[in-house]
Amino acid sequence: MLESLLKPKAVAVIGASRSPGKVGHEILANLINAGFKGDIVPVNPSGGEILGLECCADLKEYDGAIDLSVIAVPNKFVKAAIESSIGKGAGSVIVITAGYKETGEEGAALEVEIAGLCRSSGVRMVGPNCLGVINTEHDLNASFATQMPGKGGISVVSQSGALCTAILDWAAGRGVGLAKLVSIGNKADLNETDFIQVLAGDSQTKVIACYLESITAGDEFLIAAEEAANTKPVVVLKVGTSSAGVKAASSHTGSLAGADIAYGAAFKRSGVIRAENFESLFDSATAFAMQPLPKGNRVAIITNAGGPGIMAADATEHSGLIVQPLQPHIAEALKAKLPAAASVGNPIDVLGDAGPEAYAEAVKAAQADDTIDAVIVILTPQAMTDAVGTARAVAECIKGDKPVFASFMGGHDVMEARNELMALNIPDYPSPDRAVAALKSMCDYEAWRNRAPRIVKRFPVNRRRVERVLSRLARDGRPEVGEVEAKEILRAYDFNVPEGRLATSLDEAVATAEQIGYSVAMKISSPDILHKSDFGGVKLDLSNADQVRDAYDLMMLRIQRIAPEAQLNGVYIEQMGKRGREIIIGMTRDPQFGPMLMFGLGGIFVEVMKDVTFYLAPITADEAMQMLKATKSYALLLGARGEAAVDLGEIADGLQRISQLVTDFPQIAELDINPFLVGPVGSKAVVADARMMLSGLDP
Amino acid sequence: MLESLLKPKAVAVIGASRSPGKVGHEILANLINAGFKGDIVPVNPSGGEILGLECCADLKEYDGAIDLSVIAVPNKFVKAAIESSIGKGAGSVIVITAGYKETGEEGAALEVEIAGLCRSSGVRMVGPNCLGVINTEHDLNASFATQMPGKGGISVVSQSGALCTAILDWAAGRGVGLAKLVSIGNKADLNETDFIQVLAGDSQTKVIACYLESITAGDEFLIAAEEAANTKPVVVLKVGTSSAGVKAASSHTGSLAGADIAYGAAFKRSGVIRAENFESLFDSATAFAMQPLPKGNRVAIITNAGGPGIMAADATEHSGLIVQPLQPHIAEALKAKLPAAASVGNPIDVLGDAGPEAYAEAVKAAQADDTIDAVIVILTPQAMTDAVGTARAVAECIKGDKPVFASFMGGHDVMEARNELMALNIPDYPSPDRAVAALKSMCDYEAWRNRAPRIVKRFPVNRRRVERVLSRLARDGRPEVGEVEAKEILRAYDFNVPEGRLATSLDEAVATAEQIGYSVAMKISSPDILHKSDFGGVKLDLSNADQVRDAYDLMMLRIQRIAPEAQLNGVYIEQMGKRGREIIIGMTRDPQFGPMLMFGLGGIFVEVMKDVTFYLAPITADEAMQMLKATKSYALLLGARGEAAVDLGEIADGLQRISQLVTDFPQIAELDINPFLVGPVGSKAVVADARMMLSGLDP
C-alpha cells in the first residue's frame, strides 16, 4: 500500500531551491544525501543545476513518469504543482507548503480544493503543512528534517512536524533507528488511520508510535487501530487532555479536540497503548521495538547498588507488577558464582565492584528461571565498574525469550555504555522507574492481546415498539424523552420497569392507583420539567386513595406556582419499586467515537467521588463486568461491610441492553437510567427513573 | 559547624594505597587532583611515597595535627585508625570501610563500638560504609568518587554511595555544579538530620537534595527539616514506598523503614518537597538552585511549535497551575514584534523559523507582565533554529525576578544549547512536562513558606481525670481501652459523650434506662470483645423497659453461646445520640514520627474508597481544616446533594482535642472515635463509639 509514497522509483521536488537553508533546497539535499536509489527530478522555474542535478523549469519537461512529488512552492502555485504531478503519473504528493486550514477559513477552502483535486485523480496527498516522509528501508528522505535516522523498528506518525524534528534529534542522540517517519500535517487526505493501516502491514515496522492532537474519523480509527494492534503494538501520545491544552491545540491546527474520556475509551477498546507524555511514548516504543513481549508480570531486578534496586522494586510494585524472587535452586547456583556478600534475593545485588561476568551470571540465572517474565539490569558507575563491558556481557547472554531492560544511571561515564546498549537492542533508561513503566506498557499490551474474543450478545427485543415511540416523538418534534416514554422504550428492550400509567385528572389518578395496587409513586409528567424532584414533582410511597388525592392537589398547586408555563401531560402513577442499591447506567454519544456507556454507583459515588467508568458501545458481557470492576466502589456491590451482594449480572446485562438499544437507534443522543435499582443475587433489577435525549430534533 | 569535616586544614588518608583502582589510592588521588590547599597525610604501613607524597607508616609519625581522617583500611584495623586519628587531634573521621551493620549482627556490634569510641572523644564520624565527602568550595574531594563536580548551589546528602556516583556522573554530563556532597553510609554517628542542619547554614548551598532509605530519628528530623526549609528548599527522595521496596531496603542496610504514610505526613509538616523519583529529585533541585521562587502559579509558555506547547499547557493545568494569557496591551505590543502568523495567546507560538530575537521578545513580554509568575521556554530543532543563540538570547534578557525554565527538545542538535542553558543557570528539561513538574514543586514550596503561623491551640481540659483512668487501667494491666473508659477519657477532654452507665444485671439495666430516659442503646462491655457488633453486642433504639429486658436476655444468651470465656463487665446503657454524619477521627503512633491523626468519613468512605487523610500531631486549627479539605468526600460535609452542611468546626475541634490528648498522654498508642456523629452547623458533635490502645502494657 502507498507504494508510490513510501517506495517511489522517481521523485520530483517541485520548488527545489539553490539557497541552502530554504526548505526546497533541504528537501533535495536530503533526498540526495540519504542515498535514494531512484531518479530525483528537481523542478525550478529558473532551471539550471542544483546540487549537481539538472533542474526542469517545469515538470512537464521531464520525459519520464514520476511516482511521488514533494511540493514546496508558495501557496498559490501548489495547485498547479499538483496538476503537473498528476500529469506525470504521480501516485502521491507531499505538500510541504503551509498556509492552509491552520490560518483560517480562506486557507481551509484552499485545502479543500487541493484535496479534492487529488481525490478526483486518485492521487494520495500527505499534508499540507508538514515536514515530509522518511522511509529508511528505501533510503528515502522526502522531508526537510535536518537528520536522517538509521534503520530500526519504530515507525513514527506525527501530527506535529516540529515534534518530528525533536524525535529525529532524540533518535540521533541515542542512536535509535526508525523504520518510517510520517509528518501528517493538516491531513487533508491521508491521516493517522491510513498510516496505521499501512504500517500494520509493513514488515520493517515493529511498533507504531503516534503523536496526535486530533483524530479525523473516530470510527475508522477504531477499526484500523484494533486491526493494527492485533499484529503489532500501537503507542499513542494524544495531547489536548486539559482545557488549556485543547484551546492550544485548536488555535494551533483548528482540529476538533474530542473529550479526553472518549479517547481513553477508544484506546482501551482498540488495544492502543496510551503514552502519558513525550518521554514515555519513546520509552515504550523503544521497548517494543527491541525486546520480546513478556509472558507475565514477574520481574527480576539486577543491580550493583542497593538504592536503585529499591527504586526499581518500588516502581514495580506500584505499577502492579511483581518483584519475584528466583527459585531456590537457581538462587543457590547463582550464589555460588557471586561473592559471599552478594544478595540473590530480589533485587539481586551483584555488589558495587561487580564486573561484567557477575552481571552475566545474574542475567543468565534470571533468564533460566521460568518463574521470571522480565529482567531489569541496573548499573551505577562505581570505581571498578566496566560499564561498556557490562553492556556487552549482558547483550551476549540474552536469549531473546523474555524482555531485558537496562538502566545505566549517570550522564557522563556511562554514556558510551548506554549508547552501546541501545545499539545492541537493549532498551536503556535514565532511571529504573522508566524501565519499569516501559515494561508495564508491554504487560498491558500482552494482556490485551490475550483478551477474550469480543462476542457481542444480541438480546431478543421489541425493536418495532421503540421505532413507534421514537417516530411519535419525532412527529411532535420533542428531543427530550421524559420518564414515561423512556420507560416504554426500555421496557421494549426487556428492562424491568414498574407498572405505571399516565393519569390526567384527580379521579383518574386515584383509579389508576387502585388498579395498580398500593403503594404507588406519583411523578409529574411534563416535557418542560426534566428534574422532577426539584419542582416537588415526585411523591413516593402513597398507600391509599386519600394520600393520592393529597399528593395530586399539592403537586398541581406547586407546579402552578413554580412553573406556571410548563406544559403538563398529567401525573405518572407507578407501582413502588422494591428497594435496592442505586446504580446509574447511561450513555453519551461522542462526536468522534459514537456511543459511550457509563456506569457508576448512584448518588455521591458519581456526583462527589467521581467514581465512574466508561466504555464504547457495543459492549461484550466481559467488558461490562470490567466496567463494574474498574470502579473503587465495586467492593460495595460484592457486599462489603456485611451488606448483601447485589446481582452483578443484572447490571452487566443492563449495560449490554443499553449498548444494543443505542446501537440500534443512533438518534438516541443521551440516555440515563438513574437510579437503576439492583437487588440481591437472583433478583431482577428495576428502572426507577430514566430519561433520554434525541438528536436531529430542535429542542 | 563541622568545620573539621568540611573545611579541614590537614587530612590524613589512613590506608592510602599505591595500586590505582584501590579505594585507598583513589581517595588520595581525588584529594590531590581536586586541588586541596591544606596538608595531605597518606598513611600506609609500608611507608614510601604515593602519588608524590611521602607516606607515614603510622599516623603517629606525623608531627603535626590533623583535622580530618579518611579511613579505608580493612575492617579490623579501623578502630586503631580512629584511635590514632584522635591522638592527632582529628575533629572528624570518614570511615569508608564496609562490613558493619549491613552484614549482620557481628558487624552491627563493631559499628556500635567505633561509634562509641568517636562519641567518647568528641569526634564526629561519617559512615561507615560510605563513599566520602565532597566540598567544592574548599576544593575538598575526600571520597573515592570518580568525578569532582564543579561549584554550584545543590548540596546532596545520600544514604547510598553508589547513587552518589550516579549523581556525580549525571552532574558531569549536564555540567551541573554542586556545593557539598555527603555519602552518609550506615550513619552510625552523623546522619541526614545533622547534615540538613549544617547545610541549612551553609551559604554555598541553595537547595538540599537528599536520597534517603530511612530516617534515624523522626523527631529530630522534623525539627531540623522545618528549620532548614524555613531558609532554603529541602527536596527528599525517600525510597522503600512499597512492600517490595521496604524489603529490599532492609536487606540492604538493615534500616527500619517506617510506614510511607508517616513519611508523607512528616514531609508535609516540615515543608520538605518530596520527589517522586530520581529524575524529579534533580529536576526540582536544579530549578531551586538556578531560579528564584515564583510568586504565584500563573505560567506563560513560549514555543516554536504547537505540539510541545499543547503538552506544556496540558501538564500545567493537570498539575493545578494556571495557563495565563498575557495582558492585552502586552500581547499587542509583542504581536507587533513577531511575524503575523505568530500567536500571542498562551502558549505564545513564535513559529518554527523563530530566531533568538523572537524568543527574547517573547520572554521579555512575559517577564514584563505582572500577571505572569513563571515562564517556560520550549524549543524544537527546526531547519532555521539557532538553538545555542536562542539559549544565550533568553539568558541575556532574564531579569531574575520570576523563574524561567527551558525545554529544548531533542538529543543531538540541541545538546550544546541544553548544556549552554544549564551553564547560564537556566534549568533545562528534556520535555515540557518535567519543566512544569519542577515549577510545581517550587510553587508548593512557596505556598508552604507562606503558610499561616503554626499556633497550636490548648483547650482547657480535665487532665487529672484522664490520669486517674489511665492509672486504673495500668494497674489492671489492660492495654485495650473499651468504650466505657475511652468515653470517660474523651469526656474529660470536653468531647460531647452521650449520658451512659454500666449495668451489671437485668434489673439494673432497666433502672438505668429509666433514669437516663428512652430511647437508649445497650452495648456489651467486655475487655475481651472489641468488635461488639460482630457478637450481637449492640442494640439500638430501645424505647421501653420490655425492649431493654428482651435485649439484655438475648445479648447474654448469645454472648454465652459465642464467646463463653469472655470476661463480662456488664452492659453499657446509653442515651441514643442524635443522628448525624458519621465521621472517623483517630490516631496511630508512628515509631518514627509519633502521633499521626487520621480523618475520614465513616463507613464506606474509609473502608472501601480509602478516602482518608493523615497529619502529624500536634495540629493547628488551620491544618485540621486542611485535613478535611484534602478528602474527596469533603463536598459531602459542605452539603452536596441538597443535604445540610455539617459543622466543620466541630470536626476540626475534635481533631485538635485528640491532638492535645495524645500529646499529653504518650501512653495512648492508638485511638479511634468511630463514629463521631456530626450534625448541622451550630450543633455539638457526639462520640458514638470509641476505643483506645495503651502501650507499655502486655496484652
Contacts between the chains, C-beta under 8 A, distances in Angstrom:
chain1	res1	chain2	res2	distance
A	21	B	383	6.9
A	21	B	384	6.7
A	23	B	383	6.7
A	26	B	383	5.8
A	103	B	341	6.8
A	144	B	383	5.5
A	146	B	381	6.7
A	146	B	382	8.0
A	146	B	383	6.3
A	146	B	413	6.4
A	147	B	412	7.1
A	147	B	413	7.3
A	158	B	307	7.7
A	159	B	307	7.1
A	160	B	305	6.1
A	160	B	306	6.0
A	160	B	307	3.2
A	160	B	308	7.7
A	161	B	305	7.8
A	161	B	352	7.6
A	161	B	382	8.0
A	162	B	304	6.7
A	162	B	305	2.9
A	162	B	306	7.2
A	162	B	307	6.2
A	162	B	308	7.2
A	162	B	352	5.8
A	162	B	380	4.1
A	162	B	382	5.8
A	163	B	305	6.6
A	163	B	307	4.5
A	163	B	308	6.7
A	163	B	380	6.5
A	163	B	409	7.7
A	165	B	380	5.5
A	165	B	381	5.3
A	165	B	382	5.3
A	165	B	383	7.9
A	165	B	410	7.1
A	166	B	305	7.9
A	166	B	308	7.4
A	166	B	380	4.5
A	166	B	381	6.6
A	166	B	409	3.9
A	166	B	410	4.6
A	168	B	410	7.8
A	169	B	381	5.1
A	169	B	409	7.5
A	169	B	410	2.9
A	169	B	411	5.4
A	169	B	412	5.0
A	169	B	413	4.9
A	169	B	414	6.1
A	170	B	409	7.5
A	170	B	410	5.6
A	170	B	411	4.2
A	170	B	412	7.8
A	171	B	411	7.4
A	172	B	411	6.4
A	172	B	412	3.8
A	172	B	413	7.4
A	173	B	410	6.9
A	173	B	411	2.2
A	173	B	412	4.2
A	173	B	415	6.6
A	174	B	411	5.9
A	211	B	307	6.4
A	213	B	306	7.6
A	213	B	307	6.9
A	213	B	310	6.4
A	239	B	307	6.7
A	239	B	310	4.4
A	239	B	311	5.4
A	239	B	314	5.8
A	240	B	310	5.6
A	240	B	314	6.9
A	241	B	314	4.9
A	241	B	318	7.1
A	242	B	313	6.4
A	242	B	314	4.6
A	242	B	316	7.7
A	242	B	317	3.6
A	242	B	318	5.6
A	243	B	317	6.5
A	244	B	313	4.0
A	244	B	314	7.1
A	244	B	316	6.4
A	244	B	317	4.4
A	244	B	323	3.8
A	244	B	346	7.7
A	245	B	310	4.9
A	245	B	311	7.6
A	245	B	313	4.4
A	245	B	314	3.7
A	245	B	317	6.7
A	247	B	313	7.4
A	247	B	345	7.8
A	248	B	306	7.1
A	248	B	309	5.4
A	248	B	310	4.6
A	248	B	313	4.5
A	248	B	323	7.8
A	248	B	345	7.7
A	248	B	346	7.8
A	248	B	347	5.3
A	249	B	306	7.4
A	249	B	310	4.9
A	251	B	343	6.1
A	251	B	345	5.9
A	252	B	306	3.5
A	252	B	307	7.8
A	252	B	309	7.2
A	252	B	310	6.7
A	252	B	343	7.9
A	252	B	349	7.2
A	253	B	306	6.6
A	277	B	311	6.9
A	277	B	315	7.5
A	277	B	431	6.1
A	277	B	433	4.6
A	278	B	308	7.6
A	278	B	311	6.2
A	278	B	409	7.4
A	278	B	431	4.5
A	278	B	432	7.7
A	278	B	433	7.2
A	279	B	430	6.5
A	279	B	431	5.2
A	279	B	433	7.7
A	279	B	434	7.8
A	304	B	162	6.8
A	305	B	160	6.1
A	305	B	161	7.8
A	305	B	162	2.9
A	305	B	163	6.6
A	305	B	166	7.9
A	306	B	160	6.0
A	306	B	162	7.3
A	306	B	213	7.6
A	306	B	248	7.1
A	306	B	249	7.3
A	306	B	252	3.4
A	306	B	253	6.6
A	307	B	158	7.7
A	307	B	159	7.1
A	307	B	160	3.2
A	307	B	162	6.2
A	307	B	163	4.5
A	307	B	211	6.4
A	307	B	213	6.9
A	307	B	239	6.7
A	307	B	252	7.9
A	308	B	160	7.8
A	308	B	162	7.2
A	308	B	163	6.7
A	308	B	166	7.4
A	308	B	278	7.6
A	309	B	248	5.4
A	309	B	252	7.2
A	310	B	213	6.4
A	310	B	239	4.4
A	310	B	240	5.6
A	310	B	245	4.9
A	310	B	248	4.6
A	310	B	249	4.9
A	310	B	252	6.8
A	311	B	239	5.4
A	311	B	245	7.6
A	311	B	277	6.9
A	311	B	278	6.2
A	313	B	242	6.4
A	313	B	244	4.1
A	313	B	245	4.4
A	313	B	247	7.4
A	313	B	248	4.5
A	314	B	239	5.8
A	314	B	240	6.9
A	314	B	241	4.9
A	314	B	242	4.6
A	314	B	244	7.1
A	314	B	245	3.7
A	315	B	277	7.5
A	316	B	242	7.7
A	316	B	244	6.4
A	317	B	242	3.6
A	317	B	243	6.5
A	317	B	244	4.5
A	317	B	245	6.7
A	318	B	241	7.1
A	318	B	242	5.6
A	323	B	244	3.8
A	323	B	248	7.8
A	341	B	103	6.9
A	343	B	251	6.1
A	343	B	252	7.9
A	345	B	247	7.8
A	345	B	248	7.7
A	345	B	251	5.9
A	346	B	244	7.7
A	346	B	248	7.8
A	347	B	248	5.3
A	349	B	252	7.1
A	352	B	161	7.5
A	352	B	162	5.8
A	380	B	162	4.1
A	380	B	163	6.5
A	380	B	165	5.4
A	380	B	166	4.5
A	381	B	146	6.7
A	381	B	165	5.3
A	381	B	166	6.6
A	381	B	169	5.1
A	382	B	146	7.9
A	382	B	162	5.8
A	382	B	165	5.3
A	383	B	21	6.9
A	383	B	23	6.7
A	383	B	26	5.8
A	383	B	144	5.5
A	383	B	146	6.2
A	383	B	165	8.0
A	384	B	21	6.6
A	409	B	163	7.7
A	409	B	166	3.9
A	409	B	169	7.5
A	409	B	170	7.6
A	409	B	278	7.4
A	410	B	165	7.1
A	410	B	166	4.6
A	410	B	168	7.8
A	410	B	169	2.9
A	410	B	170	5.5
A	410	B	173	6.9
A	411	B	169	5.4
A	411	B	170	4.1
A	411	B	171	7.4
A	411	B	172	6.3
A	411	B	173	2.2
A	411	B	174	5.8
A	412	B	147	7.2
A	412	B	169	5.0
A	412	B	170	7.8
A	412	B	172	3.8
A	412	B	173	4.2
A	413	B	146	6.4
A	413	B	147	7.3
A	413	B	169	5.0
A	413	B	172	7.4
A	414	B	169	6.1
A	415	B	173	6.6
A	430	B	279	6.5
A	431	B	277	6.0
A	431	B	278	4.5
A	431	B	279	5.2
A	432	B	278	7.7
A	433	B	277	4.6
A	433	B	278	7.2
A	433	B	279	7.7
A	434	B	279	7.8
A	603	B	641	6.6
A	604	B	633	7.4
A	604	B	636	6.1
A	604	B	640	7.0
A	604	B	641	6.6
A	607	B	640	6.5
A	607	B	641	6.2
A	608	B	632	6.8
A	608	B	633	6.1
A	608	B	635	4.8
A	608	B	636	5.6
A	608	B	640	5.3
A	608	B	641	7.5
A	609	B	609	6.1
A	609	B	611	7.3
A	609	B	632	5.5
A	609	B	633	6.8
A	610	B	632	7.6
A	611	B	609	7.3
A	632	B	608	6.7
A	632	B	609	5.4
A	632	B	610	7.6
A	633	B	604	7.4
A	633	B	608	6.1
A	633	B	609	6.8
A	635	B	608	4.8
A	636	B	604	6.1
A	636	B	608	5.7
A	640	B	604	7.0
A	640	B	607	6.6
A	640	B	608	5.3
A	641	B	603	6.6
A	641	B	604	6.6
A	641	B	607	6.3
A	641	B	608	7.6
